[in-house]
Amino acid sequence: MNIIQESKNKNNPPEKIILGIDPGTNVMGYGLITVKGQKVISTLQYGVIHLSKYKSHELKLRKIFERVQSIVDEFHPDEVALEAPFFGKNVQSMLKLGRAQGVAMAAALTRDIPITEYAPRKVKQSVTGNGNATKEQVANMLASLLKLPEIPKMLDATDALGVALCHHYQGGKQVSKAKSWKTFLEDNPGRIKSGKTKK
């Protein structure tokens, strides 16, 4: 009986919702897809969070945290995938982007959702077959793969959909072991610093 049930489960895998996030300090993109086994069933929603209107960096971080939590609470994703920051020459910009990503991660972790990071090149490679593809090329390919009625103009949103689709293609193999804020802190003691500032 158990063997028959297990066989049925393999032939009829459960639906899963993946939330993709493209972190940013001025605009943050998000996209949700529903998958079942190897098949993408539908695109639930995608959009952007405009942050440039908020004056302080701290307020932007707060809005990211609140918005990601509200998206999680509304759609109940099973897994969250984020695009890792691209390492550039501007240290201050990288620091702010890293904070934005960390806040988005924390928002998901407080809801006990497993998270994954993917490098931008990995996302582009997974979606288009070219790790150096432009945002426009990614958007065009996503419109075809996800059968979108039109090519979205919000490229940060399509980037987020790309992260979600990349995670689906990877089969969740890189899912972080951190499934809660507590386990994240235990597994990554170096990620949370005290109030001391390095000079």
N, C-alpha and C positions, 0 to 999 in steps of 0.2 A: 504493500500500500504506500509506504513512504517512497519507494523507488518510482512508482507511477506518478506520485504527486510531484516529486523532484523533476521528472521528465516534463511534466506539464508546465512547471514554472520556467524551465529553460526555453520551452517553445512559446511561452506567453509571458515575457518579462514585464515587470511593472513599468508604468510611465514614470519619468523622472524630469524634474524641472531644474534647469541650470541657469544661474544668474551670472552674467559676465559683466565685469566692471573695468572701465578704462579710467583710472584715477587722473585727476587734474586739479589745479588750484584756481583756474578760471572757469573751466568747463569740465564736468565729469560726465562720461557717458555710461549708460547701463543698457543691458539687453537681456531678455529672458526667452529661452527656448524650451520646448517640451520634446523629450526624446523617449523612444521605446526600443530597447535593444540597440541595433545599429541604425535605426531609422529616426530622422528628425520629423516629428509629427507637425509641429506648428511653432510659429513665432508668437509668443504671448504679448510682449510689449517691448518697446525700446524708446529711449529718449535721452535727454541731457539735463543736467542740473547746472544752471548758470550761477556762478559764484563771484564773478568780477564786481557785482554790485555791492558786495560786502566789503567794508573798508579794512577790517583787521584780519590777519591770517587766522587768528584764534576763532573768530566768528565763522570763517569759511569752514574750518575743521568741524565746528559744532554742527553746521548745516549738513555737511557730508555725513556725519554720524547719524543725525536724525533722519535724513532722507533715505539712507541705505537701510536703516532699521524699519522705516515705514514700508519700503518696497518688500523687504523680507517678510514683514508681518502681513502684507496684503497677498503676496503670491506664494509664500511658503516654499522657497526653493530647497531642493535636496542638497545641492552643492553650489559653491561659489567659486568662480575663477576670476583672477585679477591679472591685468597686464603689469609686469614688473617695470619699475622706472628705467628709462633709458639713460645710461650714464653719459653725461655731457661734461663740458668744461666749466659751466657755471655752477659752482658749489652751492650757492644760496638757493638757486632754483631746484637743484637736486634734493636739497634738504627739505624744502617745502613740499616737493612732490612725494618724497618718502613719507612725510608726515600724513599727507592726504591718503596715501595708500594704507598706512598703518591704521588710520581712523576707520577707513572702510573695512579693513580686516577685523578690527575690534567690534564693529557693529554686527558683523556676521557671527563672530565667535561668541558674542553674548547671547546669541540665539542657538548656540550649539550646532552650527552648520560647518561642515568641513570646508576648508579653503585650499586653493591651489594658485601658484604663481606661474606665469608663462612669460618668457622674454618676448619682446615685440617681434623679433625675427622669427621665433618659433611660431607665433600666431600667423604671421604672413605666409610662412612656408606651408603651414597646415591648410590654410584657406585657399591660397592661390597657387601653391607649388613653387613660389618665388619668395625667398626671404628678404628680398630688397624691393618688394612691391610697394607702390604708393598707396596712400589712403584711398584714392579714387579707384584704383584697381581692386583693392580689397572690397570696397563698397559695391562695385559692379559684380564681382564674383558672388558676394553674399546675396545680392538681389536675385541672382540666378539659382544658387543653391537652396535658398530658403523660400524661393517663389514669392518674393515680395512684389506687390502690385506696381511699385515704382522704386527707383534708386533713391534711398534716403539722402536728404541734403545735409543732415547732421552727421558728419564724419566721425565724431567722437562716439556717437551712438552705434554706428556700424562697426567701429573698432571694438566696442564692447560685445556686440553680437559675434564678432570674429573670435574673441577670447572664449566665449561660451561654446562656439562650434569647435574650436581647437580642443577644448577640454573634452568634448564629446568624442572627437576623433581619437584622442589619446586614451580613451576608455577610462578616464579617471585614475590612471596609473600613478600620477604624481600628486594625488590628493594628500594634503598635509595630515600628519598624525594628530595634529592639534584639533580636537573636536569640541573644545570648550575653552573659555578664557583661562580657566585654571590650568588645564593641561598645556595650553600654549605657553603660559608663564613658566611651567615646570620644564618644558622641553626647550625653551628659548630664554634662559635667564639673562643672557647678554643683550636681549632686545629691549629690555626695560631698564633704564638708567635711573640713578638717584638724582637728587637736585643739584649735584655737583656739576660744574661746567668746566670742560676742558679748555685750556688756553693754548 
